[in-house]
Amino acid sequence: EFECFTMLALNAKCSVGDQLHPNGILDKPTYDLIGEVYAQVAQKEAWCEEATALVDIGVLNPEAFVSQSGKINQQAVGAVRMLQETRHQFDLLDPEADFSSYKLLILPDVITLDEKLKTKIETFVSKGGAVIASYQSGLNPDKKAFASSIFGIDLVGDAPYSPDFIVTKGALGKGLPATELVMYMKGLQVKAGKAEVLLEANVPYFNRTWEHFSSHKHTPSAMKAGYPAVLQNGNVIYFMHPVFSQYADNAPLWCKKLISNAIDVLLKEPILQLKNAPSALTTAVNVQAKKNRYILHLLCYMPERRGNQFDIVEDVIPIYNIGVSALLPQKAKKVSTVPQGGNIPFKYNGGRIEFTLATLNGHQMIEITY
């Protein structure tokens, strides 16, 4: 169920089946289960046919830049998880994609810029687009200097300390404690040119090596600034640490909050905002142009690691009173749950449509006709 409904939300075709036993006899319980799930798919597919995603963020896919021996790229995993958990609408892009329809591009950790890609991104920024880059993203392919002046910073080299600590403040510190937050993976030391330093990195007393020991996993902070951690030059924000790789590795909440806050600085009006919703709730906003309607998918399934090999979803836990705010190109005439057909009252506030979904049981589609 979880996999099928996620595929529907992402405008993919469902393909779940079975391998026939050598004796040629179908296993009835297996096909009862498949039939039960596909019966629900059949009820929902009218709101999924010829649907396209409505997005405002493009994420450059690191698979075009680094190889990880057949495994899912961890920079992409970190970016996708962060954006799903913060309910942003996004596409994964290759360097040949057209960037013009996006408001914000994210370059996670390893997106180096050859001359062609550099020109595309500079053009995107010159037309009002915004960029978030981290770690080696934005460097020349030889990783010896930044490829473009849009970053407003210069490369010094590898950071001399690791782990080090980001000191929170201002807009990027929203929702975070006013303290030092440890950054486990080594970053790059940069210096500001035209860019403004938003956050500093404090350094530890020493690097934890065989020569210098600390009983903790990292040496405590010396409580003094060492180098810039996050910088902004116009519509471009740069993080010195590989924050997306770090999130894929052990999901520090502060990495996600820092990126989410940076998105808020650059993207004032995201397509979708939710209230009273857990981070496990994922979303997709689609449009069926021929039928004059948007389809909002809300999915909340909570996998648990009950065995060593993989996560499972056994229980669907209802979620109540989810506040929805959406910025849509067309003015809504009606909002309803589908395929149930329940009417949802709505209002407009500052150009955004607002309403509340009373109950979510796993997967709910909401039709917004215009």
N, C-alpha and C positions, 0 to 999 in steps of 0.2 A: 504493500500500500504506500509506504513512505517513498520508495523509489519511483513508483509509477506517478504519483501525484507531483513529485519534484520534477520529473521529466515533463509532465504536462505544463507546469508553471514556466519551465525554461524553453517551451516551444519545441520540444523534442518528441519523437515518436516512441511509444512504449513498446518494448520487446522483452517479454518475460515468458519463458516456456520451460520445457522439460526434455530430457533425453529418454527415448523409449527403451524400456528394458529389453534384453535380447529375446525374451520369450514373446514379445509383441503384445503384451497385455498392459493396458493403461492402468496407472495407479489412481483409483477413484478419489481418495482424499487429496492427492496433489492437484487434480483437476477441479475439485470442488473449491480449493483455495484460489487457484488461478481464476476460475470463473467468478468467484465472489469479488475479487479485485477488479477484474475487467468489466463486471457489471456496473461498478461505480465509475470506471473510466468512460463507459458508453453513455452514462448520464451526463458526463461533464464535457465530452469532446466537442459539442457544438460551440462552446465558449473558448475553444483552443484552436480550432481550424483556422488557418490563414492568419494567425496572430503574429505580431511582431513586438519585440521588446521596446519599451520607452525608457531610454537611459540618458544620463547626463555626464557619466564618468567613463573614460577609457583607460584601461590598464595595459601597458605594454607587456606582452607575455615574455617572461625571461627565457622560455624554451628556444626562442630565436637567437639567444645570446650565449647560453651556457648549456652544457650537456650534463645530465645526472644519471647516466647509465640505465636508461629505461625507466627510472623512477619518476613519479610526479615531481615537478620542480618545486622546491620548498619555498622559494621567493613568491611564486604564484600562489601556493597554498596559503601562505601568510596573508597575502593581499586579499585573496578571495574570502578567507575567514573574517578578516577585519571588516570588509565592506558588507558582507552578509549580516554579520552580527550588529552592525550599525545601520542596517536597512537602506544602504545606498544602492541605486540602480546603475549597473555598470556592464561593460563588455570587456572581454580579453581580446587584445588586438595584436596583430603582427606589424612589423615596421612598414609594410606596404599598404596598410589600411588608410582610408580617408579619415582624417582627424576633424574635419570641419564641423561635424554635427555634435561634437562634445564640448562641454564647458570646462572640463578639467581632465588633464592627463596625469596618471600616476606611473612613475618609473621606479619599480621596486628593486633596489639594491645593486643590480648588475647590468643595467641598460646603458651600455656605452654608445657613443654617438659617432658614427662615421659621417662623412660630409653630407650625404643624402639625407640621413635622418636628422642631423643637426639643422639643416635648412628647413625641413618640414616642421620641426618643433619651433624654430625661431619664427616661422611664418604664422604658426598657430598662436604663439604668444603675442605677436605684433597685431593680431586681429582680436585681441581681448581674451584669449584662452589662458587658463591657469595651469601650473605644473607643480606637482610634488615629486621630489626625487630624494633618493637616499643612498648613502654609502658610495659605491663606485658609479652609480647612475649619473650621467652627465659628463663623464670623463671621455677622453679620446680612446679609441680601441687599444692603444698601447698603455693606457691608464697612467700616463705621466703628467697630465694636465687636464683641466676642464676644457671641453670642446667649444663652449659658447660663453659669450659675455652675459647671457640672460640670467646666469646664476649669481653673478656679481661677487664671486669668491675665487680664491687661489688655493691650489693644492700644496700642502706642506709635505705630507707623506703619511705613513701609518701612524696612528695615535700612539704616543709613547707609553700610555698606561691602559691596562685592561684587567678586570672591569674598571670602568669609571662611573660617574654619577651625573645625571641630568638634574639641574636645579629648577624646580617649577616656579612659574610666575606668569602673570598676564593672561592673555586669551588662550595660549596653549596649555596653561595650567588649570583651566576650568575643569572642575570635578575631580581634581587630584589634590592630595595633601601638599601643603607648603613645606616640602622637604626635599631631600636628595633621593633620587630613584636610580637604583643600580642598573647599568646597561652591561649585560654579561658579555656580549660579543664585541670584539675589537672593531673600532671604527677608523675613519681617516681624519687626520688633523688638517684643518683648513684655516685660512685667515680671511677676514672680511675685506673685500674691496669696496664696491658700491653697496653691498648687501648690509642690512641691519641685523645685528645679533639679537635673536629673540630669546634664546636660552643658552646658558653656559654649561660646560661640563666641569664638575669638580673632580680632582684627581685623588687617588689613594696615597697613603704614606709611601708605599712602594709596591712594585709588582710582586705577586706571590710566586716565587721561584724556589729552587733548592737552596739559594743563598739567603732568602728572606721568607720567614714562615709566619703565617697567621692561621689560627685554628679554624676560622670560618672559610667558606668557599672563596671569599674575596677579602682583600685587605680593606679595613675601614677607611672612610674618606678622611683626607687631611683637611677638608673643609676650606679649600681654596681653589679658585678657578684656574683651569689649565688651558682651555681653548674653547672656541665656540662649538655648541652642540647642534643648534638649529638656527638657520639664517633665512632672511627673506629679502628678495630683491623684486619689488613690484609684485607681479602675480606669480612669482616663483618662490617656493619654500623648499629648503634643502636640509636633510637630516644627516649628520655625520656617521650615524650607526646603521648597521644592516637591520633595521627594525622589523622588516617583513620576514626575514629569515629567523630572527629571534622569536617572533610570534608563532611561526610554524613549529619552532623547537619546543617552547615551554609556555607560550601564551601569557606573558606578563600583561596584566590589565593596563598598566601605564603606557605600554607601547601602543595599544589600540586607542587609548584615550588621547594620546599625543597626536596620532594620525587623524583621528576623528575631529579633534579641535582644529587641526590645520585645515582640514576640509571645510569646516565651518567658517574659517577666516576667508577662504577663497571662493566658496560656493555658498552664497547667502541664501539661496532659495532652492534646496534640493527637491527632487520630484516628490519624495515621500518622507513623511515624519510620523512616528508612532509615539503614543503615550501609554503607560501602564502595560508595557509589553516586555517579556523577558528577552535576553540576548539570544536565546535559542530559537526565537521566532524569525523565520526567514521570509522574504517577500519577493514578488515579481510584479511589475506593472506592464501589462501588454495592451495593445490596441488592435481591434478588428475594424479596420477603416471601412470595409464594405458594409458593415453592420452598424456603423456609427456608435461604437461603444468601446470603453476601456474595460479591461478585466484585471482586477487586483487579486492576486493570490497571496494568502496568508497561510503559512505552514508552521506548525509547532509540534515537533517530535523530538524527544530527548533521548538520544542513544546513551547507553550505559556500558561500561567495560566490565561485564560480568564474567567473561572468560579471557584467556590470555591472547587469543588470536584476532578477535574483532569485536566491534561494538554491536549491540542489539537494541531494537526498540520493541518492548513488550507491552507497555502501557501507554495509552493516549490520555494525557492529563488536560482537562478543559482549562481554558484561559478566558477570563471574563472582562468585559468593559474596556476594550482596546480602542483608544482614541486614534483616529486616522486624520491626517492632514495631507492633502495632495495638491501639487501644482500641475495642472493639466492644460494642454493647449486649447481645448474646447470647453465651453460652458455646459455643465451637466443639467439634464432635465429630470433624471430619475436615478436613484441608487437602490439596489436590491441584492439580496443574497441569491446566488444561483448554484445548483438548479432548483433550490427550494422555493424561490419566488417571494421571499419575505421583503417587504418594503423597509427602507432605512431612512429616517429623516436626516436632512443635511442642511448646512448653511455655508455661506461664503464669508471669509474673513481675510481681508487684504489680498484678494485674488486667489486664495487657496480654498478648496472645498474641504469641509470638516464634517465628520460624523463619527459615531461610536458603534462598533460591532459588539453586541451584547455577549455572545458566546462563540468561542473557537474550539472545535473538537478536531484537532489534527490538521485538517485542510479545509479552507473555506475560500470560495471564489465570490467576489463582489463585482457586480455589473454596474458600470456607470455609463448610462446612455447620454448621447448628446445630439 
